[in-house]
Amino acid sequence: MAMKIGGIDVLYKRALPLSDPAANFEGLKPSMQVLPKGFRKTPANREFSSPTIWERDVTVPMRDGIILRADIFRPAGTIAKVPCILVWSPYGKSSQGRLSMAVVQGNAGIPESELSGFQSFEAPDPAEWVPHGYAIANLTWSGWHGVGEGQDGYDTIEFLGTREWCDGKVAMMGNSWLATAQWFIAAERPPHLTCMLPLEGLSDVYRETLCRGGVPYKPFWGFLMTTFFSDEEQEDVISMIEKYPLMNEYWEDKRGKAHLIEVPTYVLASMSTMLHTEGSTRCYEEIPHDKKCKLPPGKIVRLDIPIWVAAIEFDAGEKLVVKISGHEMRLAEFEPLRGRFLTGNKERQVVHFGGEFDSHVEIPLVPIS
């Protein structure tokens, strides 16, 4: 599977096989069935509140001859055409794959009874959206991140937008990678793309995550590569950063071209982990627009504050302790990453504070009455 980006040879490695139990792969089972109102995948799952057509493993042809597969959920018992929401994921579709809400402690606060069991990771749930008159298309990618992924997304949107059940309007929605891919797909300007909802997504692999500040930082991407399964080879991003640590055509291919996006976009940005903060903010600014829907001053809205170091509620009388260490002290959210963030410190270092060395901690506190 030799490939070049510009003059750069892309390095590959054997992917984890689909037969690996962690892949949670159910095999290809092309079929169509109607999930009746009240259907539950398991007794623990959420029920469907309206009858839903489930088209499984639909073939979606790409311009280069590759075939992608999609699970499509849409309203049953109606002849009305409906808009489609594309869920573009590298992790597997419809709850297949290694990742699920369970990867986050406490299931991210979402009980299993609120999920249908057909949702892709970090994606909208068909049981929530189909009753509102939408189709959900859960699709797995072709294994490449960059401009080529955008072209595949273009072909997919045009395929979905011309189905007999679709009204010609296709949107995209998703978080993390499912948002990142949207910058690349929308930049290709598929005619049937109507709007997009990137709910946190980095936009530049090199500058924003893998080599932030010019320093290679590989543990997270090493973990990500254990979530991709295929019986073919996969792009070896870790070997690429080791061989090509400086910016080149290969890394530029992985920078979203937000300035080419033309559709209305609902951008969500996180200020906690920093993984997607820069990309979400950059693309929010660079997408050509004549209107920003900002909250007007004084408007009161609901605010959800997660338990992160950037958003903690302190009770009166609590004390803070500043701890300085030569190693990463955070408990990684994903268990496979714990103990993997190694420091680049090589020598003994001294931190001076107090006395002639001005030292203070700035903590923005908002009183809650």
TORRO-769680 format. One record per residue (C-alpha): residue number from 1; y, z, x; residue in one letter. Coordinates in Angstrom, 1 decimal, always signed. Layout:
{drenfi NUM, {Y, Z, X}, "A"},
...
END
This chain:
{drenfi 1, {+0.0, +0.0, +0.0}, "M"},
{drenfi 2, {+2.4, -1.1, +2.7}, "A"},
{drenfi 3, {+6.1, -0.9, +1.7}, "M"},
{drenfi 4, {+9.4, -1.2, +3.4}, "K"},
{drenfi 5, {+12.8, +0.0, +2.3}, "I"},
{drenfi 6, {+15.3, -2.1, +4.2}, "G"},
{drenfi 7, {+13.7, -2.2, +7.7}, "G"},
{drenfi 8, {+12.0, +1.2, +7.3}, "I"},
{drenfi 9, {+8.3, +1.5, +7.0}, "D"},
{drenfi 10, {+7.3, +4.0, +4.3}, "V"},
{drenfi 11, {+4.6, +6.5, +5.3}, "L"},
{drenfi 12, {+1.8, +7.4, +2.9}, "Y"},
{drenfi 13, {-0.9, +10.0, +2.6}, "K"},
{drenfi 14, {-3.9, +10.4, +0.4}, "R"},
{drenfi 15, {-2.9, +12.1, -2.9}, "A"},
{drenfi 16, {-4.8, +14.9, -4.5}, "L"},
{drenfi 17, {-7.5, +13.1, -6.7}, "P"},
{drenfi 18, {-7.5, +13.0, -10.4}, "L"},
{drenfi 19, {-10.9, +14.7, -10.3}, "S"},
{drenfi 20, {-9.3, +17.9, -8.9}, "D"},
{drenfi 21, {-9.5, +20.6, -11.6}, "P"},
{drenfi 22, {-5.8, +21.4, -10.9}, "A"},
{drenfi 23, {-4.9, +17.9, -12.2}, "A"},
{drenfi 24, {-6.0, +18.9, -15.7}, "N"},
{drenfi 25, {-6.6, +15.2, -16.3}, "F"},
{drenfi 26, {-8.4, +14.3, -19.5}, "E"},
{drenfi 27, {-9.1, +10.7, -18.6}, "G"},
{drenfi 28, {-7.8, +7.5, -20.3}, "L"},
{drenfi 29, {-8.5, +7.6, -24.0}, "K"},
{drenfi 30, {-6.5, +4.8, -25.7}, "P"},
{drenfi 31, {-6.4, +5.6, -29.4}, "S"},
{drenfi 32, {-4.3, +6.3, -32.4}, "M"},
{drenfi 33, {-4.6, +9.1, -34.9}, "Q"},
{drenfi 34, {-2.4, +10.9, -37.5}, "V"},
{drenfi 35, {-1.9, +14.6, -36.9}, "L"},
{drenfi 36, {-1.5, +16.0, -40.4}, "P"},
{drenfi 37, {+1.2, +18.5, -41.4}, "K"},
{drenfi 38, {+0.1, +21.9, -40.3}, "G"},
{drenfi 39, {-2.0, +20.6, -37.4}, "F"},
{drenfi 40, {-2.4, +22.9, -34.4}, "R"},
{drenfi 41, {-3.9, +21.8, -31.1}, "K"},
{drenfi 42, {-5.3, +25.4, -30.7}, "T"},
{drenfi 43, {-4.9, +28.4, -32.9}, "P"},
{drenfi 44, {-2.4, +29.8, -30.4}, "A"},
{drenfi 45, {-0.1, +26.7, -30.5}, "N"},
{drenfi 46, {+2.7, +25.8, -32.8}, "R"},
{drenfi 47, {+1.9, +23.7, -35.8}, "E"},
{drenfi 48, {+3.4, +20.3, -36.7}, "F"},
{drenfi 49, {+5.7, +20.7, -39.7}, "S"},
{drenfi 50, {+5.3, +17.0, -40.6}, "S"},
{drenfi 51, {+2.6, +14.4, -40.3}, "P"},
{drenfi 52, {+2.8, +12.7, -36.9}, "T"},
{drenfi 53, {+1.3, +9.5, -35.4}, "I"},
{drenfi 54, {-0.1, +10.1, -31.9}, "W"},
{drenfi 55, {-0.6, +6.9, -29.9}, "E"},
{drenfi 56, {-2.5, +7.8, -26.8}, "R"},
{drenfi 57, {-2.5, +6.1, -23.4}, "D"},
{drenfi 58, {-0.4, +3.1, -24.5}, "V"},
{drenfi 59, {-0.2, +0.5, -21.8}, "T"},
{drenfi 60, {+3.3, -0.2, -20.6}, "V"},
{drenfi 61, {+3.6, -3.2, -18.3}, "P"},
{drenfi 62, {+5.9, -3.3, -15.3}, "M"},
{drenfi 63, {+7.5, -6.4, -13.7}, "R"},
{drenfi 64, {+5.4, -6.0, -10.5}, "D"},
{drenfi 65, {+2.1, -6.0, -12.5}, "G"},
{drenfi 66, {+1.6, -2.2, -12.5}, "I"},
{drenfi 67, {+0.5, -0.7, -15.8}, "I"},
{drenfi 68, {+1.9, +2.7, -16.8}, "L"},
{drenfi 69, {+0.6, +4.9, -19.6}, "R"},
{drenfi 70, {+2.4, +6.6, -22.4}, "A"},
{drenfi 71, {+1.6, +9.0, -25.2}, "D"},
{drenfi 72, {+3.8, +8.2, -28.2}, "I"},
{drenfi 73, {+4.4, +10.7, -31.0}, "F"},
{drenfi 74, {+6.3, +9.4, -34.1}, "R"},
{drenfi 75, {+6.8, +10.1, -37.8}, "P"},
{drenfi 76, {+3.9, +9.1, -40.1}, "A"},
{drenfi 77, {+4.1, +8.1, -43.7}, "G"},
{drenfi 78, {+7.3, +6.1, -43.3}, "T"},
{drenfi 79, {+8.3, +2.5, -42.8}, "I"},
{drenfi 80, {+11.7, +3.4, -41.4}, "A"},
{drenfi 81, {+12.4, +2.5, -37.8}, "K"},
{drenfi 82, {+13.2, +5.5, -35.6}, "V"},
{drenfi 83, {+15.0, +6.1, -32.2}, "P"},
{drenfi 84, {+12.8, +7.0, -29.3}, "C"},
{drenfi 85, {+13.3, +9.7, -26.6}, "I"},
{drenfi 86, {+11.7, +8.7, -23.3}, "L"},
{drenfi 87, {+10.2, +11.6, -21.2}, "V"},
{drenfi 88, {+9.7, +10.2, -17.6}, "W"},
{drenfi 89, {+7.6, +12.6, -15.6}, "S"},
{drenfi 90, {+5.7, +12.6, -12.2}, "P"},
{drenfi 91, {+3.6, +15.6, -13.2}, "Y"},
{drenfi 92, {+1.4, +14.3, -16.0}, "G"},
{drenfi 93, {+2.0, +13.9, -19.7}, "K"},
{drenfi 94, {+1.4, +15.8, -22.9}, "S"},
{drenfi 95, {+0.4, +19.1, -21.1}, "S"},
{drenfi 96, {-1.8, +17.4, -18.6}, "Q"},
{drenfi 97, {-1.1, +18.1, -14.9}, "G"},
{drenfi 98, {-0.8, +21.2, -12.7}, "R"},
{drenfi 99, {+2.6, +22.5, -14.0}, "L"},
{drenfi 100, {+3.3, +24.2, -17.3}, "S"},
{drenfi 101, {+5.6, +26.9, -18.6}, "M"},
{drenfi 102, {+3.1, +29.4, -17.2}, "A"},
{drenfi 103, {+4.2, +28.6, -13.6}, "V"},
{drenfi 104, {+7.3, +30.7, -14.4}, "V"},
{drenfi 105, {+6.9, +34.5, -14.8}, "Q"},
{drenfi 106, {+6.7, +35.5, -18.5}, "G"},
{drenfi 107, {+6.2, +31.8, -19.5}, "N"},
{drenfi 108, {+10.0, +31.5, -19.1}, "A"},
{drenfi 109, {+10.4, +33.7, -22.2}, "G"},
{drenfi 110, {+8.8, +31.1, -24.5}, "I"},
{drenfi 111, {+5.7, +32.2, -26.3}, "P"},
{drenfi 112, {+2.8, +29.8, -26.6}, "E"},
{drenfi 113, {+3.1, +29.9, -30.3}, "S"},
{drenfi 114, {+6.4, +28.1, -30.0}, "E"},
{drenfi 115, {+4.8, +25.1, -28.1}, "L"},
{drenfi 116, {+2.6, +22.4, -29.6}, "S"},
{drenfi 117, {+0.5, +21.9, -26.5}, "G"},
{drenfi 118, {+1.5, +18.2, -26.5}, "F"},
{drenfi 119, {+4.8, +18.7, -24.6}, "Q"},
{drenfi 120, {+5.2, +17.5, -21.0}, "S"},
{drenfi 121, {+6.4, +20.0, -18.4}, "F"},
{drenfi 122, {+10.2, +20.5, -18.6}, "E"},
{drenfi 123, {+10.4, +18.1, -21.6}, "A"},
{drenfi 124, {+11.1, +18.1, -25.3}, "P"},
{drenfi 125, {+8.3, +19.1, -27.6}, "D"},
{drenfi 126, {+7.1, +16.4, -30.1}, "P"},
{drenfi 127, {+6.5, +19.1, -32.7}, "A"},
{drenfi 128, {+10.2, +19.9, -32.6}, "E"},
{drenfi 129, {+11.7, +16.4, -32.5}, "W"},
{drenfi 130, {+9.4, +14.2, -34.6}, "V"},
{drenfi 131, {+10.3, +16.1, -37.9}, "P"},
{drenfi 132, {+13.9, +15.2, -37.2}, "H"},
{drenfi 133, {+13.1, +11.5, -37.2}, "G"},
{drenfi 134, {+12.6, +10.8, -33.5}, "Y"},
{drenfi 135, {+9.7, +9.3, -31.5}, "A"},
{drenfi 136, {+8.8, +11.0, -28.3}, "I"},
{drenfi 137, {+7.3, +8.9, -25.5}, "A"},
{drenfi 138, {+5.6, +10.9, -22.8}, "N"},
{drenfi 139, {+5.1, +8.7, -19.7}, "L"},
{drenfi 140, {+3.8, +9.2, -16.2}, "T"},
{drenfi 141, {+5.5, +7.4, -13.3}, "W"},
{drenfi 142, {+4.2, +4.9, -10.8}, "S"},
{drenfi 143, {+4.5, +7.2, -7.8}, "G"},
{drenfi 144, {+7.8, +6.1, -6.2}, "W"},
{drenfi 145, {+11.1, +7.9, -6.3}, "H"},
{drenfi 146, {+14.3, +5.8, -5.8}, "G"},
{drenfi 147, {+15.6, +2.5, -6.9}, "V"},
{drenfi 148, {+12.1, +1.2, -7.7}, "G"},
{drenfi 149, {+11.6, +4.1, -10.1}, "E"},
{drenfi 150, {+14.8, +3.1, -11.8}, "G"},
{drenfi 151, {+13.4, -0.5, -12.3}, "Q"},
{drenfi 152, {+10.2, +0.9, -13.7}, "D"},
{drenfi 153, {+12.3, +3.0, -16.1}, "G"},
{drenfi 154, {+14.3, -0.1, -17.1}, "Y"},
{drenfi 155, {+11.0, -2.0, -18.0}, "D"},
{drenfi 156, {+9.7, +1.0, -19.9}, "T"},
{drenfi 157, {+12.9, +1.4, -22.0}, "I"},
{drenfi 158, {+12.9, -2.3, -22.9}, "E"},
{drenfi 159, {+9.2, -2.0, -23.9}, "F"},
{drenfi 160, {+9.9, +0.9, -26.1}, "L"},
{drenfi 161, {+13.1, -0.5, -27.6}, "G"},
{drenfi 162, {+11.3, -3.6, -28.9}, "T"},
{drenfi 163, {+8.3, -1.8, -30.6}, "R"},
{drenfi 164, {+8.0, -2.6, -34.3}, "E"},
{drenfi 165, {+8.5, +1.1, -35.1}, "W"},
{drenfi 166, {+11.7, +1.6, -33.0}, "C"},
{drenfi 167, {+15.2, +0.9, -34.3}, "D"},
{drenfi 168, {+16.2, -0.4, -30.8}, "G"},
{drenfi 169, {+17.7, +2.9, -29.6}, "K"},
{drenfi 170, {+16.1, +4.7, -26.7}, "V"},
{drenfi 171, {+17.4, +7.9, -25.1}, "A"},
{drenfi 172, {+16.1, +9.9, -22.1}, "M"},
{drenfi 173, {+15.7, +13.7, -22.0}, "M"},
{drenfi 174, {+14.3, +16.2, -19.5}, "G"},
{drenfi 175, {+14.9, +18.8, -16.8}, "N"},
{drenfi 176, {+14.6, +18.7, -13.0}, "S"},
{drenfi 177, {+12.7, +15.6, -11.9}, "W"},
{drenfi 178, {+12.8, +14.4, -15.5}, "L"},
{drenfi 179, {+16.6, +14.5, -15.2}, "A"},
{drenfi 180, {+16.8, +13.2, -11.7}, "T"},
{drenfi 181, {+15.0, +10.0, -12.6}, "A"},
{drenfi 182, {+17.6, +9.4, -15.3}, "Q"},
{drenfi 183, {+20.3, +8.8, -12.8}, "W"},
{drenfi 184, {+18.2, +6.0, -11.3}, "F"},
{drenfi 185, {+17.0, +4.5, -14.6}, "I"},
{drenfi 186, {+20.4, +4.4, -16.3}, "A"},
{drenfi 187, {+22.0, +2.8, -13.2}, "A"},
{drenfi 188, {+19.8, -0.2, -13.9}, "E"},
{drenfi 189, {+21.5, -0.5, -17.3}, "R"},
{drenfi 190, {+18.6, -1.3, -19.6}, "P"},
{drenfi 191, {+20.1, -2.8, -22.8}, "P"},
{drenfi 192, {+18.2, -0.6, -25.2}, "H"},
{drenfi 193, {+19.2, +2.7, -23.5}, "L"},
{drenfi 194, {+21.7, +4.4, -25.9}, "T"},
{drenfi 195, {+22.3, +7.8, -24.3}, "C"},
{drenfi 196, {+20.7, +10.3, -21.9}, "M"},
{drenfi 197, {+20.4, +14.0, -21.5}, "L"},
{drenfi 198, {+19.8, +15.0, -17.8}, "P"},
{drenfi 199, {+19.3, +18.8, -18.2}, "L"},
{drenfi 200, {+19.8, +19.7, -14.5}, "E"},
{drenfi 201, {+18.8, +17.1, -12.0}, "G"},
{drenfi 202, {+19.5, +16.6, -8.3}, "L"},
{drenfi 203, {+20.8, +13.1, -7.4}, "S"},
{drenfi 204, {+20.2, +12.8, -3.6}, "D"},
{drenfi 205, {+16.9, +13.9, -2.1}, "V"},
{drenfi 206, {+18.2, +14.0, +1.5}, "Y"},
{drenfi 207, {+21.6, +15.6, +1.1}, "R"},
{drenfi 208, {+21.0, +18.0, -1.7}, "E"},
{drenfi 209, {+17.5, +19.4, -1.1}, "T"},
{drenfi 210, {+15.3, +18.1, +1.7}, "L"},
{drenfi 211, {+17.9, +18.1, +4.4}, "C"},
{drenfi 212, {+20.9, +20.0, +3.1}, "R"},
{drenfi 213, {+23.5, +20.3, +5.8}, "G"},
{drenfi 214, {+21.4, +18.2, +8.1}, "G"},
{drenfi 215, {+18.7, +20.8, +8.5}, "V"},
{drenfi 216, {+15.2, +19.7, +7.3}, "P"},
{drenfi 217, {+13.9, +22.2, +4.7}, "Y"},
{drenfi 218, {+10.4, +21.2, +3.8}, "K"},
{drenfi 219, {+8.5, +24.0, +1.9}, "P"},
{drenfi 220, {+9.7, +23.0, -1.6}, "F"},
{drenfi 221, {+8.9, +19.4, -1.2}, "W"},
{drenfi 222, {+5.6, +20.3, +0.4}, "G"},
{drenfi 223, {+4.8, +22.3, -2.8}, "F"},
{drenfi 224, {+6.0, +19.4, -5.0}, "L"},
{drenfi 225, {+3.5, +17.0, -3.4}, "M"},
{drenfi 226, {+0.7, +19.3, -4.5}, "T"},
{drenfi 227, {+1.7, +18.6, -8.1}, "T"},
{drenfi 228, {+1.2, +14.8, -7.9}, "F"},
{drenfi 229, {-2.4, +13.5, -8.5}, "F"},
{drenfi 230, {-3.7, +10.0, -8.0}, "S"},
{drenfi 231, {-6.8, +8.2, -6.8}, "D"},
{drenfi 232, {-4.4, +6.1, -4.6}, "E"},
{drenfi 233, {-2.1, +7.1, -1.8}, "E"},
{drenfi 234, {+1.3, +8.7, -2.3}, "Q"},
{drenfi 235, {+4.6, +8.5, -0.5}, "E"},
{drenfi 236, {+4.7, +11.1, +2.2}, "D"},
{drenfi 237, {+8.2, +12.5, +2.1}, "V"},
{drenfi 238, {+7.4, +15.3, +4.6}, "I"},
{drenfi 239, {+6.2, +12.9, +7.2}, "S"},
{drenfi 240, {+9.3, +10.7, +6.5}, "M"},
{drenfi 241, {+11.8, +13.5, +7.2}, "I"},
{drenfi 242, {+9.9, +14.4, +10.4}, "E"},
{drenfi 243, {+10.0, +10.8, +11.6}, "K"},
{drenfi 244, {+13.4, +9.9, +10.2}, "Y"},
{drenfi 245, {+15.5, +13.1, +10.2}, "P"},
{drenfi 246, {+18.8, +11.1, +10.1}, "L"},
{drenfi 247, {+20.3, +9.2, +7.2}, "M"},
{drenfi 248, {+19.0, +5.6, +6.9}, "N"},
{drenfi 249, {+18.2, +3.0, +4.3}, "E"},
{drenfi 250, {+15.1, +4.9, +3.1}, "Y"},
{drenfi 251, {+17.1, +8.0, +2.2}, "W"},
{drenfi 252, {+20.0, +6.0, +0.7}, "E"},
{drenfi 253, {+17.4, +4.5, -1.7}, "D"},
{drenfi 254, {+16.9, +8.0, -3.0}, "K"},
{drenfi 255, {+20.6, +8.6, -3.9}, "R"},
{drenfi 256, {+21.4, +8.0, -7.5}, "G"},
{drenfi 257, {+24.1, +5.5, -8.3}, "K"},
{drenfi 258, {+25.9, +7.4, -11.0}, "A"},
{drenfi 259, {+28.9, +5.1, -10.9}, "H"},
{drenfi 260, {+26.8, +2.3, -12.4}, "L"},
{drenfi 261, {+25.9, +4.4, -15.5}, "I"},
{drenfi 262, {+27.5, +3.1, -18.7}, "E"},
{drenfi 263, {+25.9, +5.2, -21.6}, "V"},
{drenfi 264, {+27.0, +8.5, -23.1}, "P"},
{drenfi 265, {+25.6, +11.4, -21.1}, "T"},
{drenfi 266, {+25.1, +15.0, -21.8}, "Y"},
{drenfi 267, {+24.9, +16.7, -18.4}, "V"},
{drenfi 268, {+23.6, +20.3, -18.0}, "L"},
{drenfi 269, {+24.2, +22.0, -14.6}, "A"},
{drenfi 270, {+22.7, +25.3, -13.3}, "S"},
{drenfi 271, {+24.7, +27.6, -11.1}, "M"},
{drenfi 272, {+21.7, +29.8, -10.1}, "S"},
{drenfi 273, {+19.2, +28.1, -7.8}, "T"},
{drenfi 274, {+21.5, +25.4, -6.4}, "M"},
{drenfi 275, {+18.6, +23.0, -6.4}, "L"},
{drenfi 276, {+20.3, +20.8, -9.0}, "H"},
{drenfi 277, {+23.8, +22.1, -9.0}, "T"},
{drenfi 278, {+25.4, +19.6, -6.6}, "E"},
{drenfi 279, {+23.6, +16.6, -8.1}, "G"},
{drenfi 280, {+24.5, +17.5, -11.7}, "S"},
{drenfi 281, {+28.1, +18.1, -10.9}, "T"},
{drenfi 282, {+28.4, +15.0, -8.7}, "R"},
{drenfi 283, {+27.0, +12.7, -11.4}, "C"},
{drenfi 284, {+29.1, +14.4, -14.1}, "Y"},
{drenfi 285, {+32.2, +13.4, -12.2}, "E"},
{drenfi 286, {+31.1, +9.9, -11.0}, "E"},
{drenfi 287, {+29.7, +8.5, -14.2}, "I"},
{drenfi 288, {+32.6, +6.3, -15.5}, "P"},
{drenfi 289, {+34.0, +7.8, -18.6}, "H"},
{drenfi 290, {+37.2, +8.1, -20.7}, "D"},
{drenfi 291, {+36.3, +11.3, -22.4}, "K"},
{drenfi 292, {+34.9, +14.7, -21.3}, "K"},
{drenfi 293, {+33.7, +17.0, -24.0}, "C"},
{drenfi 294, {+34.8, +20.3, -22.4}, "K"},
{drenfi 295, {+35.0, +23.6, -24.2}, "L"},
{drenfi 296, {+38.6, +24.2, -25.2}, "P"},
{drenfi 297, {+40.2, +27.4, -24.0}, "P"},
{drenfi 298, {+39.5, +30.4, -26.2}, "G"},
{drenfi 299, {+36.5, +28.9, -28.0}, "K"},
{drenfi 300, {+33.8, +31.4, -28.3}, "I"},
{drenfi 301, {+30.2, +30.1, -27.8}, "V"},
{drenfi 302, {+26.8, +31.6, -27.2}, "R"},
{drenfi 303, {+26.0, +32.3, -23.5}, "L"},
{drenfi 304, {+22.4, +32.8, -22.3}, "D"},
{drenfi 305, {+22.3, +34.6, -18.9}, "I"},
{drenfi 306, {+18.9, +34.4, -17.1}, "P"},
{drenfi 307, {+17.8, +37.1, -14.7}, "I"},
{drenfi 308, {+19.0, +35.6, -11.4}, "W"},
{drenfi 309, {+20.9, +37.1, -8.6}, "V"},
{drenfi 310, {+23.9, +35.1, -9.7}, "A"},
{drenfi 311, {+23.9, +36.7, -13.2}, "A"},
{drenfi 312, {+22.8, +40.3, -13.5}, "I"},
{drenfi 313, {+24.0, +42.9, -15.9}, "E"},
{drenfi 314, {+24.9, +46.3, -14.2}, "F"},
{drenfi 315, {+24.9, +49.6, -16.0}, "D"},
{drenfi 316, {+27.7, +52.1, -15.3}, "A"},
{drenfi 317, {+26.9, +54.2, -12.3}, "G"},
{drenfi 318, {+24.5, +51.7, -10.6}, "E"},
{drenfi 319, {+25.0, +51.1, -6.9}, "K"},
{drenfi 320, {+24.6, +48.0, -4.8}, "L"},
{drenfi 321, {+22.9, +47.8, -1.4}, "V"},
{drenfi 322, {+23.7, +45.1, +1.0}, "V"},
{drenfi 323, {+20.5, +44.3, +3.0}, "K"},
{drenfi 324, {+20.7, +42.0, +6.0}, "I"},
{drenfi 325, {+17.5, +40.5, +7.4}, "S"},
{drenfi 326, {+16.4, +37.7, +9.8}, "G"},
{drenfi 327, {+14.0, +36.3, +7.3}, "H"},
{drenfi 328, {+14.0, +35.0, +3.7}, "E"},
{drenfi 329, {+13.8, +38.0, +1.4}, "M"},
{drenfi 330, {+13.8, +36.3, -2.0}, "R"},
{drenfi 331, {+10.6, +36.4, -4.0}, "L"},
{drenfi 332, {+10.0, +32.7, -4.6}, "A"},
{drenfi 333, {+9.8, +31.9, -8.3}, "E"},
{drenfi 334, {+6.7, +29.7, -7.8}, "F"},
{drenfi 335, {+3.8, +31.7, -6.3}, "E"},
{drenfi 336, {+2.6, +28.9, -4.0}, "P"},
{drenfi 337, {+6.0, +29.1, -2.2}, "L"},
{drenfi 338, {+5.9, +32.8, -1.4}, "R"},
{drenfi 339, {+5.8, +33.3, +2.3}, "G"},
{drenfi 340, {+6.5, +29.6, +3.0}, "R"},
{drenfi 341, {+10.2, +29.7, +3.7}, "F"},
{drenfi 342, {+10.3, +30.3, +7.4}, "L"},
{drenfi 343, {+13.5, +31.1, +9.2}, "T"},
{drenfi 344, {+14.9, +28.9, +12.0}, "G"},
{drenfi 345, {+16.1, +32.1, +13.9}, "N"},
{drenfi 346, {+14.6, +32.1, +17.4}, "K"},
{drenfi 347, {+16.5, +34.9, +19.2}, "E"},
{drenfi 348, {+17.7, +38.4, +18.4}, "R"},
{drenfi 349, {+21.0, +38.4, +16.5}, "Q"},
{drenfi 350, {+23.6, +41.1, +16.0}, "V"},
{drenfi 351, {+25.7, +41.5, +12.9}, "V"},
{drenfi 352, {+29.0, +43.4, +13.3}, "H"},
{drenfi 353, {+30.5, +45.1, +10.3}, "F"},
{drenfi 354, {+33.0, +47.9, +9.6}, "G"},
{drenfi 355, {+35.7, +49.3, +11.8}, "G"},
{drenfi 356, {+37.6, +46.5, +13.5}, "E"},
{drenfi 357, {+35.4, +43.9, +11.7}, "F"},
{drenfi 358, {+36.6, +43.4, +8.2}, "D"},
{drenfi 359, {+33.6, +43.6, +5.9}, "S"},
{drenfi 360, {+33.5, +43.6, +2.1}, "H"},
{drenfi 361, {+31.4, +42.3, -0.8}, "V"},
{drenfi 362, {+33.0, +40.3, -3.5}, "E"},
{drenfi 363, {+31.3, +40.6, -6.8}, "I"},
{drenfi 364, {+32.8, +39.0, -9.9}, "P"},
{drenfi 365, {+32.2, +41.5, -12.7}, "L"},
{drenfi 366, {+33.0, +40.9, -16.4}, "V"},
{drenfi 367, {+33.3, +44.1, -18.5}, "P"},
{drenfi 368, {+31.2, +43.9, -21.6}, "I"},
{drenfi 369, {+32.3, +46.2, -24.4}, "S"},
END
